[in-house]
Amino acid sequence: IDSAIGRLIEAQERGECIVVFCTNDCSSADEIAAELRALGIIDAPIFTLEGGWDALKAKNLLRG
């Protein structure tokens, strides 16, 4: 989280949401999302998405 916080704040400033994703067991992603919420410096919506890159592609959530 420490190394990504700057980029997360920039994403928030652009009006983007934060998506924490996992491939199999989402307990780690849920923990990271909870930790981000607990920090109190990210006001953007924070979601978890099970399924990793494949799920992002299937839901057309990737840009670029």
C-alpha positions in Angstrom: 0.0 0.0 0.0 2.8 2.4 0.9 4.3 2.3 -2.6 0.9 2.7 -4.3 -0.7 5.4 -2.2 0.4 8.2 -4.4 -1.1 6.6 -7.5 -4.3 5.8 -5.6 -4.7 9.4 -4.6 -4.1 10.5 -8.2 -6.7 8.0 -9.4 -9.1 9.5 -6.8 -8.4 13.0 -8.0 -9.3 11.9 -11.6 -12.7 10.6 -10.2 -11.8 7.0 -10.6 -12.7 4.2 -8.3 -10.2 1.8 -6.8 -10.5 -1.9 -7.7 -8.5 -4.5 -5.7 -8.6 -7.8 -7.5 -7.6 -11.4 -6.9 -7.4 -14.6 -8.9 -8.6 -17.2 -6.4 -9.0 -16.6 -2.7 -10.1 -13.0 -2.3 -9.4 -12.8 1.4 -6.1 -10.9 0.7 -7.9 -8.5 -1.6 -10.6 -7.9 0.9 -8.0 -7.2 3.6 -6.2 -4.7 1.3 -9.5 -2.9 0.5 -10.3 -2.8 4.2 -6.9 -1.4 5.0 -7.3 1.3 2.4 -10.7 2.3 3.8 -9.2 2.4 7.3 -6.4 4.8 6.3 -9.1 7.4 5.7 -7.2 9.2 3.0 -8.9 7.6 0.0 -12.4 8.9 -0.5 -12.9 7.1 -3.8 -15.1 4.0 -3.9 -13.0 0.9 -3.2 -14.2 -2.4 -4.6 -12.8 -6.0 -4.7 -13.2 -8.1 -7.9 -12.7 -11.8 -7.8 -11.0 -13.3 -10.9 -8.0 -11.1 -11.7 -7.2 -9.8 -15.1 -9.6 -12.2 -16.8 -12.5 -10.9 -14.8 -11.5 -7.3 -15.6 -11.4 -8.1 -19.3 -14.7 -10.0 -19.3 -16.4 -7.1 -17.6 -14.8 -4.6 -20.0 -13.2 -2.7 -17.1 -9.7 -2.3 -18.7 -8.8 0.9 -20.5 -6.1 1.3 -23.0 
